[in-house]
Amino acid sequence: MNITSILLDGLELADKKDYYFHFSGTWDFEKDVTTNDTFNDGSTFVRSKNKPKTLSLEGFILRDDETLQTKLNAVLSTNRMKTIIINRQYRAQVELTSRGSSADDSRSITIALTMPEPYWYSQKPDSVELGTTYSTGVIFGNNHNVVFGENHGVIFGTSTGAAGIVTNLGNVDAYPIITIVGECSGILIKNETTGESIQISATLELGDTLIIDCSAGTNSTRGIYLNGISTLTTKTTVGWIHCIPGRNAFSFARYSLENKKHCTVQLHSRWI
């Protein structure tokens, strides 16, 4: 890969004006292998796990300007995870493990970084809006004196929007974040490609926002959140939804008297 941009917490390190750094270890990985001893000599394979990834940034501060030194150190010295983005396309969370300078030139610098979660994510997500809508018609529901059929309504026109596609451009499984807004109930979201589904028992009122976070990894925020408050008990199905590399077909069902798309599925592709 030809790396033309390296943003570390917003500081550009490959602009060839103030800084010129290059990477090593971007796509490298290492595994821990877990085994069980056997009665005879040797052991049996049980599973493996991708270890944290180590990156090396080597380069130069191109101008003899001490403010460039202090600006770089200010970004590197923070005691928290930092966001690194390469080519404005691939994003990861890293932490500094060392920063060193050449004995002959303090502007020649080597930086060691660790990615606790050894995956790159797409900077921009793929997304699709879901929810059956109708080009024309009137919807009658419960407490509106008219009930026809299992969908409780009279509809004229073509229905669209119940299903859609999100694409995982990466080479490993990725995990969607699903946002549903009220008013609606009887919520069911399904990845038709994998067969996984999530059903929610809550009734969302006007202005309510439900987030189904299926994320996985070191700093995962996986959970169900209603207006920012964890509400895992509203989930009535076992398991979560993941997206395999390639196209993933999603469907969304709910009951509502509103003729709008209530659901948005967002997916950041993931690479190892």
C-alpha positions in Angstrom: 0.0 0.0 0.0 1.2 3.5 -0.9 0.6 5.5 2.2 0.0 9.2 1.4 -1.6 10.3 4.7 -1.1 9.4 8.3 -3.4 11.2 10.8 -2.6 10.6 14.5 -5.2 12.3 16.6 -5.7 14.8 13.8 -2.0 15.6 13.3 -0.8 14.9 9.7 2.5 13.0 9.8 3.0 12.4 6.0 2.4 15.9 4.5 6.1 16.3 3.4 5.9 19.8 4.6 6.2 19.6 8.4 6.6 15.8 8.9 7.4 12.9 6.7 6.8 9.5 8.4 6.2 6.0 7.0 4.8 2.8 8.5 5.9 -0.7 9.1 3.7 -3.5 10.5 0.4 -2.1 9.1 -0.9 -5.5 7.9 1.3 -7.8 10.0 -0.4 -10.0 12.7 0.6 -12.6 15.3 -1.5 -15.2 17.0 -1.6 -16.9 20.4 -2.3 -20.6 20.0 -4.1 -22.4 22.9 -3.5 -26.1 23.2 -4.3 -28.9 25.6 -1.8 -31.5 26.8 -2.5 -35.1 25.7 -1.8 -38.3 27.7 1.0 -39.0 25.3 3.7 -36.6 24.2 2.5 -33.5 22.5 -0.7 -31.5 22.6 -3.9 -30.9 20.8 -5.0 -27.6 19.1 -7.9 -25.9 20.8 -8.1 -22.3 19.4 -6.1 -19.3 18.4 -6.5 -15.6 19.1 -5.0 -12.5 17.3 -2.6 -10.7 19.5 -2.3 -6.9 19.7 -0.6 -5.5 16.7 2.7 -3.6 16.9 3.3 -0.7 14.5 6.4 1.3 13.9 6.4 4.9 12.6 9.7 6.2 11.4 10.4 9.6 9.9 11.5 13.1 10.2 10.5 16.5 11.3 11.3 18.4 8.1 11.9 21.9 9.4 14.2 23.1 12.2 11.3 24.5 14.2 10.9 23.5 17.9 7.1 24.1 17.8 6.9 21.1 15.5 8.7 19.0 18.1 6.3 20.2 20.9 3.2 19.7 18.7 4.2 16.1 18.0 5.0 15.4 21.6 1.7 16.8 22.8 -0.1 14.3 20.6 2.1 11.4 21.6 2.2 12.0 25.4 -1.6 11.8 26.1 -2.4 8.9 28.5 -5.3 7.5 26.4 -6.0 5.6 23.2 -5.3 7.6 20.1 -7.0 7.4 16.7 -4.8 6.8 13.7 -6.2 7.1 10.1 -4.2 6.1 7.1 -5.0 7.4 3.6 -8.2 8.9 5.2 -9.7 5.4 4.7 -8.5 3.0 7.4 -8.9 3.8 11.2 -7.6 2.1 14.3 -7.1 2.8 18.0 -3.4 2.8 19.2 -1.3 3.7 22.2 2.3 4.9 22.3 4.8 2.5 23.7 8.0 4.4 22.9 9.3 7.5 21.1 13.0 7.9 20.3 15.3 10.2 18.4 18.5 9.7 16.5 21.7 10.5 18.5 22.9 12.6 15.6 19.6 14.4 14.7 16.7 15.0 17.1 14.4 15.5 14.1 14.9 11.8 13.1 12.3 10.0 15.1 11.0 6.4 15.7 7.7 5.8 17.3 6.4 2.4 18.5 2.6 2.0 18.7 0.4 -0.9 19.9 -3.1 -1.7 18.6 -4.8 -3.7 21.4 -7.5 -4.6 18.9 -5.5 -5.6 15.8 -8.1 -4.6 13.2 -8.4 -1.7 10.8 -11.9 -0.2 10.3 -13.2 1.8 7.4 -13.3 5.5 8.2 -16.7 5.9 6.5 -19.5 3.4 7.2 -21.8 1.9 4.6 -25.4 2.5 5.6 -28.9 1.7 4.6 -32.3 3.0 5.8 -35.0 0.4 6.3 -38.7 0.4 7.0 -41.7 -0.3 4.7 -43.2 2.9 3.2 -46.0 3.4 0.8 -46.3 5.7 -2.1 -50.0 6.5 -1.4 -52.7 5.3 1.0 -54.1 5.6 4.5 -53.1 3.4 7.4 -55.8 2.6 10.0 -54.6 1.0 13.3 -55.8 -0.1 16.7 -58.1 2.4 18.4 -58.9 3.9 15.0 -62.2 1.9 14.7 -61.0 0.0 11.6 -59.0 -3.2 11.7 -58.4 -5.2 8.5 -56.0 -8.2 8.3 -52.8 -8.9 10.2 -51.2 -5.6 9.4 -54.2 -3.6 10.7 -54.7 -1.3 7.8 -55.9 -0.3 4.3 -53.0 0.4 1.9 -53.0 1.7 -1.6 -49.8 1.9 -3.6 -46.5 0.0 -3.7 -44.6 -0.8 -0.5 -40.8 -0.3 -0.5 -37.9 -0.2 2.0 -38.4 -3.4 4.0 -35.0 -4.7 3.0 -31.6 -3.4 1.9 -27.9 -4.2 1.5 -24.8 -3.2 3.5 -21.4 -4.3 2.3 -18.4 -5.3 4.4 -15.5 -4.4 2.2 -13.0 -6.0 4.7 -11.6 -9.4 4.9 -13.0 -10.4 8.4 -16.4 -10.3 10.1 -17.7 -6.8 11.0 -20.4 -5.7 13.4 -23.3 -3.3 12.6 -24.8 -0.5 14.7 -28.5 -0.3 14.2 -30.5 2.9 15.1 -34.3 2.8 15.3 -36.5 5.9 16.0 -40.1 6.1 17.2 -43.0 5.8 16.9 -43.0 2.0 16.4 -43.2 -1.3 18.1 -42.9 -5.0 17.3 -39.3 -4.5 16.2 -37.4 -7.2 14.3 -34.1 -6.7 12.5 -32.5 -9.6 10.6 -29.4 -10.2 8.6 -30.9 -12.5 5.9 -27.4 -13.5 4.8 -26.3 -15.0 8.1 -29.7 -15.8 9.5 -29.1 -13.8 12.7 -31.9 -11.7 14.1 -32.7 -9.4 17.0 -36.2 -8.8 18.3 -37.0 -5.9 20.6 -40.0 -5.8 23.0 -40.0 -2.1 23.6 -42.6 0.4 22.3 -40.8 3.5 21.0 -42.6 6.8 21.4 -42.2 9.9 19.2 -38.7 11.2 19.9 -37.3 7.9 21.3 -34.1 6.5 19.8 -33.1 2.9 20.3 -29.5 1.9 19.4 -28.6 -1.8 18.9 -24.8 -1.9 19.1 -23.4 -5.2 17.9 -19.8 -4.2 18.1 -17.1 -6.6 19.3 -13.5 -6.1 20.3 -11.2 -4.7 23.0 -13.2 -1.5 23.6 -16.6 -2.9 22.6 -19.8 -0.9 23.6 -22.0 -3.8 22.6 -25.5 -3.4 24.1 -29.1 -2.1 23.7 -29.5 1.6 24.5 -32.8 3.5 24.7 -32.3 7.3 24.7 -28.7 6.6 25.9 -29.7 4.3 28.8 -28.8 0.6 28.7 -31.9 -1.6 28.3 -30.6 -5.1 27.4 -33.8 -6.7 28.8 -35.8 -5.4 25.9 -33.9 -7.9 23.6 -35.9 -11.1 23.4 -33.6 -13.1 21.1 -30.3 -14.9 21.8 -27.1 -13.6 20.2 -26.1 -10.6 18.1 -25.7 -9.8 14.4 -22.4 -9.9 12.5 -21.7 -9.2 8.8 -19.5 -11.5 6.8 -17.1 -10.1 4.1 -19.1 -9.0 1.1 -22.8 -8.1 0.7 -25.2 -8.6 3.7 -29.0 -8.4 3.1 -30.9 -6.9 6.0 -34.7 -6.8 6.6 -36.6 -4.8 9.1 -40.2 -5.2 10.4 -42.1 -3.1 12.9 -45.7 -2.0 13.6 -46.3 1.7 13.1 -48.9 4.2 11.9 -46.1 6.4 10.5 -45.2 6.1 6.8 -41.4 6.5 7.2 -38.2 4.6 7.5 -37.6 4.0 11.2 -34.3 2.0 11.0 -30.7 2.8 9.9 -28.0 0.1 9.7 -24.4 1.4 9.7 -21.4 -0.9 9.1 -17.7 0.0 9.3 -15.8 -2.6 7.2 -13.0 -4.4 9.1 -9.6 -5.7 8.0 -6.8 -7.7 9.7 
